[in-house]
């Protein structure tokens, strides 16, 4: 089998780096995280102001707001396998769609 020609595999196909995920959040990605948290806070407040009552809304009202959160909680989440039990938020699958504001007590 020859790998010469127009259709030779790339280094990623040979088992190289497949997902080019930076190990640290850039300042623009951090700004987007903060904006996303503020957008969620706005939606929760809008629903509360409309007079809707439900258990999920009561749970969400107990969550800290973006300005009340410590930077460590904004950009990292609990991970039992991570260094110091923390993992950068962008390393979590589907992290933009999850509520990552709650960590185990003490972390």
Residue frames as a rotation matrix with the C-alpha (Angstrom) as fourth column:
UNK 1
0.585 0.811 0.000 0.00
0.811 -0.585 0.000 0.00
0.000 0.000 -1.000 0.00
UNK 2
-0.506 -0.792 0.342 1.52
0.813 -0.570 -0.118 3.27
0.288 0.218 0.932 -1.10
UNK 3
0.283 0.570 -0.772 0.81
0.789 -0.595 -0.150 6.63
-0.545 -0.567 -0.618 0.54
UNK 4
-0.772 -0.560 -0.299 2.01
0.270 -0.716 0.643 8.71
-0.575 0.416 0.705 -2.36
UNK 5
-0.558 0.560 0.612 -0.23
0.711 -0.058 0.701 10.80
0.428 0.826 -0.366 -4.53
UNK 6
-0.536 0.403 0.742 -3.03
-0.208 -0.915 0.346 13.31
0.818 0.032 0.574 -4.11
UNK 7
0.481 0.866 0.135 -5.00
-0.420 0.092 0.903 11.35
0.769 -0.491 0.408 -1.50
UNK 8
-0.371 -0.652 -0.662 -2.36
0.375 0.546 -0.749 10.57
0.849 -0.526 0.042 1.08
UNK 9
0.542 0.662 -0.517 -3.57
0.716 -0.042 0.697 10.81
0.440 -0.748 -0.497 4.69
UNK 10
0.401 -0.349 0.847 -2.75
-0.374 -0.906 -0.197 13.78
0.836 -0.238 -0.494 6.88
UNK 11
-0.699 -0.712 -0.060 -0.78
-0.197 0.272 -0.942 13.55
0.687 -0.647 -0.330 10.12
UNK 12
-0.389 0.642 0.660 -4.05
-0.904 -0.127 -0.409 13.68
-0.179 -0.756 0.630 12.06
UNK 13
0.630 0.619 -0.468 -5.24
-0.718 0.695 -0.047 10.59
0.296 0.366 0.882 10.18
UNK 14
-0.003 -0.727 -0.687 -2.03
-0.067 0.686 -0.725 8.85
0.998 0.044 -0.051 11.27
UNK 15
0.400 0.223 -0.889 -2.97
0.793 0.403 0.457 9.40
0.460 -0.888 -0.015 14.91
UNK 16
-0.696 -0.674 0.247 -1.64
0.490 -0.698 -0.522 12.89
0.524 -0.242 0.816 15.49
UNK 17
-0.845 0.381 -0.377 -3.39
0.111 -0.563 -0.819 15.72
-0.524 -0.733 0.433 17.29
UNK 18
-0.539 0.716 0.444 -7.04
0.806 0.285 0.519 15.42
0.245 0.637 -0.731 16.30
UNK 19
0.633 0.774 0.005 -8.82
0.719 -0.589 0.369 18.05
0.288 -0.230 -0.929 18.42
UNK 20
-0.435 -0.817 0.379 -6.96
0.607 -0.577 -0.546 21.33
0.665 -0.007 0.747 18.48
UNK 21
0.704 0.707 -0.068 -8.32
0.442 -0.361 0.821 22.51
0.556 -0.608 -0.567 21.82
UNK 22
-0.054 -0.785 0.617 -6.21
-0.269 -0.584 -0.766 25.16
0.962 -0.207 -0.180 23.59
UNK 23
-0.299 -0.132 -0.945 -5.15
0.720 0.619 -0.314 24.29
0.627 -0.774 -0.090 27.12
UNK 24
-0.665 0.083 -0.742 -6.14
0.551 -0.616 -0.563 27.72
-0.504 -0.783 0.364 28.41
UNK 25
0.418 0.872 0.253 -9.13
0.875 -0.313 -0.368 29.99
-0.242 0.376 -0.895 27.73
UNK 26
-0.577 -0.545 0.608 -8.29
0.697 -0.717 0.017 33.12
0.427 0.434 0.794 25.76
UNK 27
-0.879 0.224 -0.422 -9.50
0.124 -0.745 -0.655 36.50
-0.461 -0.628 0.627 26.99
UNK 28
-0.631 0.689 -0.356 -12.16
-0.741 -0.399 0.540 36.62
0.230 0.604 0.763 24.26
UNK 29
-0.319 0.518 -0.794 -13.48
0.132 0.854 0.504 33.18
0.938 0.056 -0.341 25.19
UNK 30
-0.726 0.052 -0.686 -13.57
0.688 0.024 -0.726 34.26
-0.022 -0.998 -0.053 28.85
UNK 31
-0.862 0.431 -0.268 -15.57
-0.402 -0.902 -0.159 37.32
-0.310 -0.029 0.950 27.83
UNK 32
-0.413 0.731 -0.544 -18.02
-0.549 0.277 0.789 35.07
0.727 0.624 0.287 25.99
UNK 33
-0.511 0.196 -0.837 -18.36
0.615 0.763 -0.197 32.88
0.600 -0.615 -0.511 29.10
UNK 34
-0.848 0.171 -0.501 -19.21
0.325 -0.579 -0.748 35.94
-0.418 -0.797 0.435 31.19
UNK 35
-0.715 0.607 -0.348 -21.69
-0.699 -0.618 0.359 37.18
0.003 0.500 0.866 28.58
UNK 36
-0.413 0.558 -0.719 -23.36
-0.090 0.761 0.643 33.78
0.906 0.330 -0.264 28.41
UNK 37
-0.628 0.149 -0.764 -23.73
0.760 0.328 -0.561 33.72
0.167 -0.933 -0.320 32.21
UNK 38
-0.851 0.318 -0.419 -25.23
-0.116 -0.891 -0.439 37.24
-0.513 -0.325 0.795 32.16
UNK 39
-0.615 0.647 -0.450 -27.65
-0.627 -0.056 0.777 36.20
0.478 0.760 0.441 29.40
UNK 40
-0.421 0.439 -0.794 -28.84
0.467 0.855 0.226 33.28
0.778 -0.276 -0.565 31.52
UNK 41
-0.764 0.109 -0.635 -29.27
0.572 -0.338 -0.747 35.61
-0.297 -0.935 0.196 34.52
UNK 42
-0.828 0.459 -0.323 -31.37
-0.529 -0.830 0.175 37.95
-0.187 0.316 0.930 32.36
UNK 43
-0.455 0.673 -0.583 -33.63
-0.275 0.517 0.811 35.10
0.847 0.529 -0.050 31.21
UNK 44
-0.504 0.234 -0.831 -34.13
0.758 0.581 -0.297 33.89
0.413 -0.780 -0.470 34.79
UNK 45
-0.831 0.177 -0.528 -35.02
0.225 -0.761 -0.609 37.40
-0.509 -0.625 0.592 35.97
UNK 46
-0.740 0.581 -0.338 -37.44
-0.638 -0.449 0.626 37.88
0.213 0.679 0.703 33.05
UNK 47
-0.367 0.606 -0.706 -39.24
0.172 0.789 0.589 34.65
0.914 0.095 -0.394 33.87
UNK 48
-0.614 0.106 -0.782 -39.38
0.789 0.084 -0.608 35.56
0.001 -0.991 -0.135 37.56
UNK 49
-0.886 0.246 -0.394 -40.80
-0.162 -0.959 -0.234 38.99
-0.435 -0.143 0.889 36.75
UNK 50
-0.661 0.667 -0.344 -43.51
-0.444 0.021 0.896 37.44
0.605 0.745 0.282 34.58
UNK 51
-0.082 0.650 0.755 -44.97
-0.995 -0.012 -0.098 35.70
-0.055 -0.760 0.648 37.63
UNK 52
0.357 0.160 -0.920 -44.32
-0.408 0.913 0.001 32.07
0.841 0.375 0.391 36.64
UNK 53
0.167 -0.269 0.949 -43.98
-0.954 0.198 0.224 29.68
-0.248 -0.943 -0.223 39.59
UNK 54
0.822 0.057 -0.567 -42.20
-0.232 0.942 -0.241 26.32
0.521 0.329 0.788 39.23
UNK 55
0.876 -0.481 0.030 -39.65
0.202 0.423 0.883 24.21
-0.438 -0.768 0.468 41.05
UNK 56
0.260 -0.813 0.521 -37.00
0.962 0.171 -0.213 24.65
0.084 0.556 0.827 38.33
UNK 57
0.324 -0.105 0.940 -37.28
0.193 -0.966 -0.174 28.44
0.926 0.238 -0.292 38.58
UNK 58
0.943 0.019 0.333 -36.93
-0.317 -0.259 0.912 28.30
0.104 -0.966 -0.238 42.37
UNK 59
0.630 -0.764 0.139 -33.78
0.634 0.609 0.476 26.19
-0.448 -0.212 0.869 41.95
UNK 60
0.115 -0.604 0.789 -32.35
0.879 -0.308 -0.364 28.59
0.463 0.735 0.495 39.36
UNK 61
0.662 0.166 0.731 -33.03
-0.075 -0.956 0.285 31.63
0.746 -0.243 -0.620 41.55
UNK 62
0.937 -0.344 0.067 -30.77
-0.020 0.140 0.990 30.10
-0.350 -0.929 0.125 44.22
UNK 63
0.408 -0.826 0.390 -27.84
0.910 0.331 -0.251 29.92
0.078 0.457 0.886 41.79
UNK 64
-0.035 -0.478 -0.878 -25.25
0.452 -0.791 0.413 32.71
-0.891 -0.382 0.244 42.10
UNK 65
0.946 0.310 -0.096 -25.38
0.090 -0.533 -0.841 35.49
-0.312 0.787 -0.532 39.53
UNK 66
0.597 -0.749 0.287 -22.43
0.599 0.179 -0.780 36.15
0.533 0.638 0.556 37.23
UNK 67
0.200 -0.553 0.809 -21.17
-0.317 -0.818 -0.480 39.14
0.927 -0.161 -0.339 39.21
UNK 68
0.640 0.085 0.764 -21.41
-0.768 0.091 0.633 37.15
-0.016 -0.992 0.123 42.47
UNK 69
0.971 -0.240 -0.020 -19.32
0.236 0.966 -0.104 34.26
0.044 0.096 0.994 41.16
UNK 70
0.355 -0.932 -0.070 -15.63
-0.269 -0.174 0.947 33.88
-0.895 -0.318 -0.313 41.90
UNK 71
0.214 -0.310 -0.926 -13.47
-0.974 -0.140 -0.178 33.73
-0.074 0.940 -0.332 38.72
UNK 72
-0.812 -0.530 0.244 -12.42
-0.533 0.844 0.058 30.22
-0.237 -0.083 -0.968 39.70
UNK 73
-0.335 0.779 0.530 -16.07
0.209 0.610 -0.764 29.13
-0.919 -0.145 -0.367 39.48
UNK 74
0.478 0.520 -0.708 -16.68
-0.533 -0.469 -0.704 30.96
-0.698 0.714 0.053 36.20
UNK 75
0.291 -0.489 -0.822 -13.85
-0.944 -0.005 -0.331 29.37
0.158 0.872 -0.463 34.27
UNK 76
-0.771 -0.536 -0.344 -13.31
-0.468 0.843 -0.264 25.99
0.431 -0.042 -0.901 35.95
UNK 77
0.446 0.895 0.019 -15.51
-0.730 0.351 0.587 23.13
0.518 -0.276 0.810 37.15
UNK 78
0.166 -0.315 0.935 -15.07
-0.782 0.535 0.319 20.28
-0.600 -0.784 -0.158 39.60
UNK 79
0.522 -0.066 -0.850 -13.35
-0.589 0.694 -0.415 17.23
0.617 0.717 0.323 38.15
UNK 80
0.893 -0.162 0.420 -12.32
-0.284 0.522 0.804 14.27
-0.350 -0.838 0.420 40.33
UNK 81
0.600 -0.697 0.393 -9.49
0.770 0.636 -0.049 13.46
-0.216 0.333 0.918 37.91
UNK 82
0.666 -0.316 0.676 -8.24
0.249 -0.760 -0.601 17.02
0.703 0.569 -0.427 37.35
UNK 83
-0.472 -0.867 -0.161 -5.30
0.585 -0.171 -0.793 18.73
0.659 -0.468 0.588 38.97
UNK 84
-0.994 0.109 0.006 -6.49
-0.065 -0.553 -0.831 20.09
-0.088 -0.826 0.557 42.33
UNK 85
-0.478 0.854 0.203 -9.91
0.696 0.510 -0.506 18.63
-0.536 -0.101 -0.838 41.39
UNK 86
0.256 0.538 -0.803 -10.56
-0.184 -0.788 -0.587 21.41
-0.949 0.298 -0.102 38.86
UNK 87
-0.330 -0.272 0.904 -10.83
0.829 0.374 0.416 21.37
-0.451 0.887 0.102 35.07
UNK 88
-0.894 -0.006 -0.449 -11.04
-0.168 -0.923 0.345 24.26
-0.417 0.384 0.824 32.64
UNK 89
-0.084 0.996 0.040 -14.65
-0.278 0.015 -0.961 24.84
-0.957 -0.092 0.275 31.62
UNK 90
0.279 0.206 -0.938 -13.97
-0.940 -0.143 -0.311 24.47
-0.198 0.968 0.153 27.89
UNK 91
-0.775 -0.572 -0.269 -12.70
-0.604 0.795 0.051 20.92
0.185 0.203 -0.962 28.40
UNK 92
-0.542 0.683 0.490 -16.20
-0.088 0.534 -0.841 19.77
-0.836 -0.499 -0.229 29.46
UNK 93
-0.843 0.271 0.465 -18.33
0.533 0.307 0.788 18.29
0.071 0.912 -0.404 26.64
UNK 94
-0.046 0.877 0.478 -21.18
0.675 -0.325 0.662 20.60
0.736 0.353 -0.577 25.61
UNK 95
-0.528 -0.281 -0.802 -20.05
0.842 -0.295 -0.451 23.13
-0.110 -0.913 0.392 28.23
UNK 96
-0.969 0.195 0.153 -21.96
-0.156 -0.960 0.234 26.03
0.193 0.203 0.960 26.67
UNK 97
-0.188 0.970 -0.156 -25.27
-0.332 0.087 0.939 24.23
0.924 0.228 0.305 27.26
UNK 98
0.025 0.154 -0.988 -24.73
0.726 0.676 0.124 23.07
0.687 -0.721 -0.094 30.85
UNK 99
0.775 0.164 0.610 -25.25
-0.307 -0.745 0.591 24.82
0.552 -0.646 -0.527 34.15
UNK 100
0.176 -0.831 -0.528 -21.75
0.578 0.521 -0.627 24.65
0.797 -0.195 0.572 35.59
UNK 101
0.032 -0.121 0.992 -22.35
-0.463 -0.882 -0.092 27.05
0.886 -0.456 -0.084 38.48
UNK 102
0.749 0.317 0.581 -22.73
-0.660 0.286 0.695 24.36
0.054 -0.904 0.423 41.14
UNK 103
-0.163 -0.846 -0.508 -19.72
-0.456 0.521 -0.722 22.50
0.875 0.114 -0.470 42.55
UNK 104
0.320 0.229 -0.919 -19.49
0.606 0.696 0.384 20.02
0.728 -0.680 0.083 45.43
UNK 105
0.982 0.089 0.164 -19.16
-0.070 -0.639 0.766 21.60
0.174 -0.764 -0.622 48.86
UNK 106
0.576 -0.817 -0.027 -15.57
0.091 0.031 0.995 22.62
-0.813 -0.575 0.093 49.53
UNK 107
-0.310 -0.678 0.666 -14.52
0.795 0.200 0.573 22.87
-0.522 0.707 0.477 45.89
